[in-house]
């Protein structure tokens, strides 16, 4: 092997390094330009989550039914078993909390 082979190999390696540097600089430039672009306005699609609203309302309706059962003392039976009122109290809390969570998440 002669010096020409090694010189060409070294030149190819330097060229590859230069190309990688140029690509990296282009990526950094693009990232910098992206960070300067204005963000989407609030409420114009970013936080518009209709599914969250539907699920929150659905959870609140079921929670309201559980609360009415407790307040009106409605007896519920499953076969020969009477479901105690405290179960509806727990269900009310378990349903209201994720409903509030979804509502707050939607509002941003």
C-alpha positions as CSV (number, residue, x, y, z in Angstrom):
1,X,0.0,0.0,0.0
2,X,1.3,3.4,-0.9
3,X,0.9,6.8,0.5
4,X,-1.8,7.7,-2.1
5,X,-4.1,5.1,-0.7
6,X,-3.8,6.4,2.8
7,X,-4.1,10.0,1.6
8,X,-7.3,9.2,-0.2
9,X,-8.7,7.3,2.8
10,X,-7.9,10.3,5.1
11,X,-9.5,12.7,2.7
12,X,-12.7,10.5,2.6
13,X,-12.8,10.5,6.4
14,X,-12.4,14.2,6.6
15,X,-15.1,14.7,4.0
16,X,-17.5,12.4,5.9
17,X,-16.7,14.4,9.1
18,X,-17.4,17.7,7.3
19,X,-20.6,16.4,5.9
20,X,-21.8,15.3,9.4
21,X,-20.9,18.7,10.8
22,X,-22.9,20.4,8.0
23,X,-25.9,18.1,8.7
24,X,-25.7,18.7,12.4
25,X,-25.6,22.5,11.9
26,X,-28.6,22.3,9.5
27,X,-30.6,20.4,12.1
28,X,-29.7,22.9,14.9
29,X,-30.7,25.8,12.6
30,X,-34.0,24.1,11.9
31,X,-34.6,23.5,15.6
32,X,-33.8,27.1,16.3
33,X,-36.3,28.3,13.6
34,X,-39.0,26.0,14.9
35,X,-38.6,27.4,18.4
36,X,-39.1,30.9,17.1
37,X,-42.3,30.1,15.3
38,X,-45.4,31.3,17.1
39,X,-47.4,28.6,18.9
40,X,-51.0,27.8,18.2
41,X,-53.4,30.0,20.0
42,X,-55.1,28.6,23.1
43,X,-58.5,27.1,22.4
44,X,-57.9,26.8,18.7
45,X,-57.5,23.1,18.7
46,X,-54.8,22.5,21.3
47,X,-57.1,22.3,24.3
48,X,-60.2,21.5,22.4
49,X,-60.9,18.0,23.6
50,X,-64.5,17.2,23.0
51,X,-64.1,13.6,24.1
52,X,-62.9,14.8,27.6
53,X,-66.0,17.0,27.9
54,X,-68.3,14.1,26.9
55,X,-66.7,11.7,29.3
56,X,-66.7,14.3,32.1
57,X,-70.4,15.0,31.7
58,X,-71.2,11.3,31.5
59,X,-69.3,10.7,34.7
60,X,-71.1,13.6,36.4
61,X,-74.5,12.2,35.3
62,X,-73.8,8.8,36.8
63,X,-72.4,10.5,40.0
64,X,-75.6,12.6,40.2
65,X,-77.7,9.4,40.0
66,X,-75.6,7.9,42.8
67,X,-76.1,11.0,44.9
68,X,-79.9,11.0,44.3
69,X,-80.0,7.4,45.5
70,X,-78.3,8.3,48.7
71,X,-80.4,11.4,49.3
72,X,-83.7,9.7,48.4
73,X,-82.7,6.5,50.2
74,X,-83.6,4.3,47.2
75,X,-83.3,0.6,47.9
76,X,-81.4,-1.4,45.3
77,X,-81.5,-5.1,45.2
78,X,-79.4,-7.5,43.2
79,X,-81.1,-10.9,43.5
80,X,-81.5,-11.5,47.3
81,X,-78.8,-9.0,48.2
82,X,-79.5,-5.4,49.2
83,X,-76.8,-2.9,48.1
84,X,-76.0,-0.6,51.0
85,X,-76.2,3.2,50.6
86,X,-72.5,3.7,51.4
87,X,-71.6,2.0,48.1
88,X,-73.4,4.8,46.3
89,X,-71.5,7.3,48.4
90,X,-68.2,5.9,47.4
91,X,-69.3,5.6,43.8
92,X,-70.3,9.3,43.9
93,X,-66.8,10.3,44.9
94,X,-65.1,7.9,42.6
95,X,-67.1,9.3,39.6
96,X,-66.8,13.0,40.5
97,X,-63.1,13.1,40.9
98,X,-62.1,11.9,37.4
99,X,-64.9,14.1,36.0
100,X,-63.3,17.2,37.6
101,X,-59.9,16.0,36.5
102,X,-61.0,15.7,32.9
103,X,-62.7,19.1,33.0
104,X,-59.6,20.8,34.4
105,X,-57.4,19.1,31.8
106,X,-59.6,20.3,29.1
107,X,-59.6,23.9,30.3
108,X,-55.8,23.8,30.4
